[in-house]
Amino acid sequence: MKGHLTDEILALHAANDLSWWAAFRARRHLANCEICRLALAEFSESRQALRDAANELPPTVNWDLLAQEMHANIRVGLEASECVAPRIPPPERLGWRPAVVIASVMMVVATGWYLSMSRLTPKPFASVQSSSASIELTPAGVELRQGNHGFALLNPRANTVTYSVGAQDAQAQYVDLDTGQVTIAKVSLE
């Protein structure tokens, strides 16, 4: 647990009103934190002082009458609030069916997008070929292909890429937006 326990957690722990998991975590923290243990002791002392003060209440208090008055006051307050502001009915719940329909449509759209993206390959604007290999310049970068194997030098986050093609080589120059440095990728056929 990071930091110290909050006053709310310490007060609930002193009254044994935490859930078992929260109480477990609080006990683990208290085992290693002197500051929180002192604060817990203060909460426990305050709790005991309130219990002692409650025992000193005058015996002439009619608790049943006091409870009836509180109940009547609460009812009067609720009825008065209904007179002042009309009650607005809660909005109707749509249920689970629209959520299933929306989730299904989103799944179909996502699957279609994924399948269409996996089929897209950048079209080369220039290429250099020899009998065993080829170099292609695409918007993604410089690609070297030899049979079923390939190698690509990608242009990540570059605004302007300058390409040049020779008889046996291809080159791409760009400014990297992250570092601000010029990168030159040159691939030659042998």
C-alpha positions in Angstrom: 0.0 0.0 0.0 1.5 3.3 -1.0 1.6 6.2 1.6 -0.4 6.0 4.8 -3.9 4.8 5.5 -6.6 7.5 5.3 -8.5 8.7 8.3 -11.6 7.1 6.9 -10.0 3.6 6.7 -8.5 4.0 10.2 -11.8 5.0 11.7 -13.6 2.1 10.1 -10.8 -0.3 11.2 -11.1 1.0 14.8 -14.8 0.2 14.6 -14.3 -3.2 12.9 -16.4 -2.0 10.0 -14.0 -2.8 7.1 -14.5 -5.7 4.7 -12.3 -8.6 5.3 -10.0 -7.7 2.4 -9.7 -4.1 3.4 -9.1 -5.1 7.0 -6.4 -7.5 5.9 -4.6 -4.8 3.9 -4.9 -2.4 6.8 -3.5 -4.9 9.3 -0.5 -5.5 6.9 0.1 -1.8 6.6 -0.3 -1.2 10.4 2.3 -3.9 11.1 5.0 -1.8 9.5 3.8 1.8 10.0 4.2 3.5 13.4 2.4 6.7 12.3 -0.7 4.8 11.3 -0.7 2.7 14.5 -0.6 6.0 16.5 -3.5 7.4 14.5 -5.5 4.2 15.0 -4.9 4.3 18.7 -6.3 7.9 18.7 -9.4 6.7 16.9 -9.9 3.8 19.3 -9.5 6.2 22.3 -12.1 8.6 20.8 -14.4 5.7 20.2 -14.1 4.5 23.8 -14.6 8.1 25.1 -17.9 8.3 23.1 -19.0 5.0 24.5 -18.3 6.2 28.0 -20.2 9.5 27.4 -23.2 7.5 26.1 -23.3 5.6 29.3 -23.6 8.9 31.2 -26.7 10.1 29.5 -29.6 10.9 31.8 -31.8 7.9 32.5 -35.0 10.0 32.1 -34.6 10.2 28.3 -37.5 8.4 26.6 -35.8 6.8 23.6 -39.0 5.4 22.1 -40.6 8.9 22.0 -37.4 10.3 20.5 -37.3 7.7 17.8 -41.0 8.3 16.9 -40.3 12.1 16.6 -37.4 11.5 14.4 -39.4 9.1 12.2 -42.2 11.6 12.0 -39.8 14.5 11.0 -38.3 12.3 8.3 -41.7 11.6 6.9 -42.8 15.2 7.0 -39.5 16.2 5.2 -40.1 13.6 2.5 -43.7 14.6 1.9 -42.7 18.3 1.8 -40.0 17.6 -0.8 -42.6 15.8 -3.0 -44.8 18.9 -2.9 -42.0 21.3 -3.8 -40.4 19.3 -6.7 -42.4 16.9 -8.8 -40.9 13.4 -8.9 -39.3 12.6 -12.3 -39.6 9.0 -13.2 -36.4 7.2 -13.9 -35.5 6.7 -17.6 -36.5 3.4 -19.1 -33.9 0.8 -19.3 -33.2 -0.6 -22.7 -32.1 -4.0 -21.5 -29.3 -6.2 -22.8 -30.4 -6.7 -26.4 -29.2 -3.3 -27.8 -25.8 -3.8 -26.2 -25.5 -7.2 -27.9 -26.5 -5.7 -31.2 -24.0 -2.9 -30.9 -21.2 -5.3 -29.8 -21.9 -7.5 -32.7 -21.8 -4.7 -35.2 -18.6 -3.4 -33.7 -17.0 -6.9 -33.9 -18.0 -7.1 -37.6 -16.6 -3.7 -38.3 -13.3 -4.4 -36.4 -12.9 -7.7 -38.2 -13.5 -6.1 -41.6 -11.0 -3.4 -40.8 -8.4 -5.8 -39.6 -8.8 -8.1 -42.7 -8.6 -5.1 -45.1 -5.5 -3.7 -43.4 -3.7 -7.0 -43.5 -4.2 -7.2 -47.3 -2.9 -3.7 -48.0 0.7 -3.6 -49.1 2.3 -0.4 -50.2 2.7 0.0 -54.0 6.3 0.6 -55.0 7.0 3.8 -56.9 10.4 2.7 -58.0 12.4 -0.5 -58.1 15.8 -1.9 -58.9 16.0 -5.5 -60.0 18.8 -8.0 -60.6 18.5 -11.7 -61.4 18.3 -12.8 -57.8 17.0 -9.8 -55.8 15.0 -6.6 -56.1 14.9 -3.2 -54.2 11.5 -1.4 -54.0 10.9 2.1 -52.8 7.4 2.3 -51.1 5.8 4.9 -48.9 6.7 2.8 -45.9 10.5 2.7 -46.7 13.1 0.8 -48.7 12.5 -2.9 -49.1 15.0 -5.6 -50.3 13.5 -8.9 -51.5 15.3 -12.0 -52.5 13.0 -14.9 -53.3 10.6 -15.5 -50.4 12.7 -13.5 -48.0 12.6 -9.7 -47.5 14.1 -6.9 -45.5 12.7 -3.4 -45.0 14.1 -0.1 -43.7 11.0 1.8 -42.6 10.5 5.5 -42.4 8.9 6.0 -39.0 7.2 9.3 -38.4 8.8 11.2 -41.3 7.1 14.1 -43.0 9.1 14.3 -46.2 11.1 11.4 -47.6 13.5 12.0 -50.5 14.1 8.9 -52.7 16.8 8.3 -55.2 17.4 5.3 -57.4 20.6 4.2 -59.2 21.4 1.2 -61.4 22.3 -1.0 -58.5 21.1 0.8 -55.4 18.2 2.8 -53.9 18.3 5.4 -51.1 15.8 7.2 -48.8 16.5 10.4 -46.8 14.3 11.9 -44.2 14.2 13.9 -41.0 13.0 11.9 -38.0 10.3 13.8 -36.2 11.2 12.3 -32.8 14.9 13.1 -32.8 15.2 15.8 -35.4 18.1 13.9 -37.0 18.6 13.2 -40.7 18.5 9.5 -41.6 19.8 8.0 -44.8 18.9 4.4 -45.7 20.8 3.1 -48.6 20.4 -0.5 -50.0 22.6 -1.8 -52.8 22.5 -5.0 -54.9 25.7 -7.0 -55.4 
